[in-house]
Every structure is written in structure tokens, then in C-alpha cells.
Amino acid sequence: MRTPIQINGFTNEMLDWKAWLDVVDCDNATPDQIEVLELSHPQAKSSDYYLVLAHQPDILRQRSDAYNAIMYAPGGLSRADRELGALTVSRINGCVYCCSVHAQRYEQMAKRADTVAQVFDNPYTAGADDREEAIVQFSIKLTESPDDIGPQDMAALKEAGLTEAEILDLLYASSIFAWANRLMMNLGEAVHRRK
């Protein structure tokens, strides 16, 4: 059984998300809206997040295609490492909901939670080994000062054992959360589930 972690307002527990705008009513949705919801995520028809984005089905389709390709593509960076990048960016940006989701996914993939607690507590010192530390530090720098990324950052990732393909995947996974966090944080809010 997974141990709940609650540090600095972040948690690995399941949260819900409540939209601040009206959501699409599936009973009155257009065929295009239903199609994109079915293609986006298994629970999209019951998720305020997807239901608010479904007002613009073409944009939601492109968002889902890009997100799914970046986070779930085979090869390259492991799923756990992609989730660690996403978790770190979400922690730096303060997205409580995304932290919850990606903490859970990281734990599922890595089969451990120590790094999640470290990221929640102090991301600047997080990482269980050199590879994780390099992933976290790169994700922080990409979030806080993307204009300062340079060859030295690629060299540090290579020194930690990442291949060029893995570095590209990390860049994609960490970068998409600049957008994903802003959508989540500015269209609604995380809410704790009732027990």
C-alpha cells in the first residue's frame, strides 16, 4: 500500500480538479467533441479538465496528440524519468494537481517514493542518485531560466548517463509542463477527494 506524502502543500494522494469555466455537457456535445474526448484520455468524459478544453476540440486534439507522444512514446527516456521531469516542473510552478498525478505515476514506474518526498520538500536538493539529480536540476533550470540552458547542461546530463535521445525526451517532457501547469492552474483548481 502506498504511503501518503503531504509536504509543503503538495501530495501524492488522488485529487480532483474543478473547472472555473463551464464544462461541455456530454449529453449535448457535438460528435467532434465526443470523438476528441474519447481519444484524449480514458476518463476524459468525467474530467472537468478535458470537458472544459473540449469547447475547442481541435486544440484539445492537438494537445492530447502532443502530450501522449511526449509522455508515452516507446524508447528513449524511461517513463519514470519523464515523470520525474514533469513532477519537478510542476513543483517549481506550484501546480498541486499535476504534482499529485505525476508523483503517483513516478511511484508506479520507479517502485519507490523517496524522490517524490524530496521534490516536495526541496526540489533543489532532490534526487536519489546522480542521474535523478541531473534530471531534477535540468528540469528546474529549464523552468526558471530557459534562456540560460546551454551546452554545459547537455554535458551534465551526458555525464549523468543520459543519451542524446534521452536528453531530447527529457526536454520535451519538462517543456510541455510549462503549458500543462498553466492550463491546470488558470482554468480551475485542485480539490481534495471526499473520504
C-alpha positions as CSV (number, residue, x, y, z in Angstrom):
1,M,0.0,0.0,0.0
2,R,1.3,3.4,-1.0
3,T,2.2,5.8,1.9
4,P,0.5,9.2,1.6
5,I,3.0,12.1,1.3
6,Q,2.0,15.6,2.2
7,I,4.7,18.2,2.2
8,N,4.6,22.0,1.6
9,G,1.0,21.7,0.3
10,F,1.8,19.0,-2.2
11,T,0.6,15.4,-2.0
12,N,0.8,12.1,-3.8
13,E,-2.8,11.4,-2.9
14,M,-5.5,11.3,-5.6
15,L,-7.0,14.8,-6.1
16,D,-9.9,16.0,-8.2
17,W,-9.8,19.2,-10.3
18,K,-12.7,21.7,-10.6
19,A,-13.0,24.0,-13.6
20,W,-13.8,27.6,-13.1
21,L,-15.5,27.8,-16.6
22,D,-18.5,25.9,-17.8
23,V,-17.7,22.4,-19.0
24,V,-19.1,20.6,-22.0
25,D,-22.2,18.5,-21.2
26,C,-21.6,15.1,-22.8
27,D,-25.3,14.7,-23.4
28,N,-25.3,17.9,-25.6
29,A,-21.8,17.6,-27.0
30,T,-21.1,17.7,-30.7
31,P,-19.8,14.5,-32.4
32,D,-16.4,16.1,-32.7
33,Q,-16.3,16.9,-29.0
34,I,-17.2,13.3,-28.1
35,E,-14.6,11.9,-30.5
36,V,-11.8,14.0,-29.1
37,L,-12.8,13.2,-25.5
38,E,-12.7,9.5,-26.4
39,L,-9.3,9.9,-28.0
40,S,-7.8,12.1,-25.2
41,H,-7.9,10.0,-22.0
42,P,-10.0,7.1,-20.7
43,Q,-11.7,9.3,-18.0
44,A,-12.0,12.4,-20.2
45,K,-15.8,12.3,-20.3
46,S,-15.9,12.7,-16.5
47,S,-13.0,15.1,-16.1
48,D,-13.6,18.8,-15.7
49,Y,-10.2,19.4,-17.3
50,Y,-10.9,17.6,-20.5
51,L,-14.5,18.8,-20.6
52,V,-13.5,22.5,-20.4
53,L,-10.9,22.0,-23.1
54,A,-13.4,20.2,-25.3
55,H,-15.0,23.6,-26.0
56,Q,-12.2,23.8,-28.6
57,P,-12.0,20.2,-29.9
58,D,-9.2,20.9,-32.5
59,I,-6.9,22.4,-29.9
60,L,-7.7,19.6,-27.4
61,R,-6.9,17.0,-30.1
62,Q,-3.6,18.6,-30.8
63,R,-2.8,18.9,-27.1
64,S,-3.6,15.3,-26.5
65,D,-1.6,14.1,-29.5
66,A,1.4,16.1,-28.4
67,Y,1.1,15.1,-24.7
68,N,0.6,11.4,-25.4
69,A,3.5,11.3,-27.9
70,I,5.8,13.0,-25.4
71,M,4.9,11.2,-22.3
72,Y,4.2,7.7,-23.6
73,A,6.3,7.2,-26.7
74,P,8.4,4.0,-26.6
75,G,12.2,4.1,-26.4
76,G,14.3,7.0,-25.2
77,L,13.9,8.2,-21.7
78,S,12.2,5.8,-19.3
79,R,8.6,6.6,-18.2
80,A,9.9,7.1,-14.6
81,D,12.4,9.7,-15.7
82,R,9.8,11.5,-17.8
83,E,7.5,11.6,-14.8
84,L,10.3,12.9,-12.6
85,G,10.9,15.8,-15.1
86,A,7.1,16.5,-15.1
87,L,6.9,16.3,-11.3
88,T,9.8,18.6,-10.8
89,V,8.5,21.3,-13.2
90,S,5.0,21.0,-11.7
91,R,6.6,21.5,-8.2
92,I,8.6,24.6,-9.3
93,N,5.5,26.0,-11.0
94,G,3.3,25.3,-7.9
95,C,0.8,23.1,-9.7
96,V,-0.7,21.0,-6.9
97,Y,-2.8,18.8,-9.1
98,C,-0.1,18.0,-11.6
99,C,2.3,17.2,-8.7
100,S,-0.2,14.7,-7.4
101,V,-0.7,13.0,-10.7
102,H,3.0,12.8,-11.7
103,A,4.1,11.8,-8.2
104,Q,1.7,8.8,-8.4
105,R,3.0,7.9,-11.9
106,Y,6.6,8.2,-10.9
107,E,6.0,6.0,-7.9
108,Q,4.3,3.4,-10.1
109,M,7.2,3.4,-12.6
110,A,10.1,3.7,-10.2
111,K,8.5,1.5,-7.5
112,R,9.6,3.9,-4.8
113,A,8.6,7.3,-3.3
114,D,11.7,8.7,-1.7
115,T,12.4,11.1,-4.6
116,V,8.8,12.3,-4.6
117,A,9.2,13.4,-0.9
118,Q,12.5,15.1,-1.8
119,V,10.9,17.0,-4.7
120,F,8.0,18.1,-2.5
121,D,10.3,19.1,0.3
122,N,13.1,20.9,-1.6
123,P,13.5,20.2,-5.3
124,Y,16.8,22.0,-5.4
125,T,18.4,19.1,-3.4
126,A,16.3,16.2,-4.7
127,G,17.4,13.0,-6.4
128,A,18.4,9.6,-5.1
129,D,21.4,9.3,-7.4
130,D,23.5,11.3,-9.9
131,R,21.1,10.6,-12.7
132,E,18.0,11.7,-10.8
133,E,19.8,14.8,-9.5
134,A,20.8,15.8,-13.1
135,I,17.2,15.3,-14.3
136,V,15.8,17.4,-11.5
137,Q,18.4,20.2,-11.8
138,F,17.9,20.4,-15.6
139,S,14.1,20.5,-15.2
140,I,14.4,23.3,-12.6
141,K,16.7,25.3,-14.8
142,L,14.5,24.8,-17.9
143,T,11.5,26.1,-15.8
144,E,13.2,29.0,-14.1
145,S,15.6,30.3,-16.7
146,P,15.2,28.6,-20.0
147,D,17.4,31.2,-21.7
148,D,20.4,30.0,-19.7
149,I,20.3,26.5,-21.0
150,G,23.4,25.7,-22.9
151,P,26.0,23.1,-23.9
152,Q,27.1,22.7,-20.3
153,D,23.7,21.5,-19.4
154,M,23.7,18.8,-22.1
155,A,27.2,17.8,-20.9
156,A,26.0,17.5,-17.3
157,L,23.1,15.2,-18.4
158,K,25.5,13.1,-20.5
159,E,27.9,12.8,-17.6
160,A,25.0,11.5,-15.5
161,G,24.4,8.8,-18.1
162,L,21.7,10.2,-20.3
163,T,22.0,9.5,-24.1
164,E,21.2,12.2,-26.6
165,A,17.8,10.6,-27.3
166,E,17.0,10.6,-23.6
167,I,18.0,14.2,-23.2
168,L,15.6,15.2,-26.0
169,D,12.8,13.2,-24.3
170,L,13.6,15.0,-21.0
171,L,13.5,18.3,-22.8
172,Y,10.1,17.5,-24.3
173,A,8.6,16.1,-21.1
174,S,9.8,19.0,-18.9
175,S,8.9,21.7,-21.5
176,I,5.3,20.6,-22.1
177,F,4.6,21.2,-18.4
178,A,5.2,24.9,-18.7
179,W,2.0,24.8,-20.8
180,A,0.2,22.0,-18.9
181,N,0.7,23.6,-15.5
182,R,-0.6,26.9,-16.7
183,L,-3.7,25.3,-18.2
184,M,-4.4,23.5,-14.9
185,M,-3.7,26.4,-12.6
186,N,-5.5,29.1,-14.6
187,L,-8.7,27.2,-15.6
188,G,-9.5,25.7,-12.3
189,E,-8.2,24.3,-9.0
190,A,-7.2,21.0,-7.3
191,V,-9.7,19.8,-4.8
192,H,-9.2,17.0,-2.2
193,R,-11.5,14.0,-2.7
194,R,-14.1,13.3,0.0
195,K,-13.4,10.2,2.0
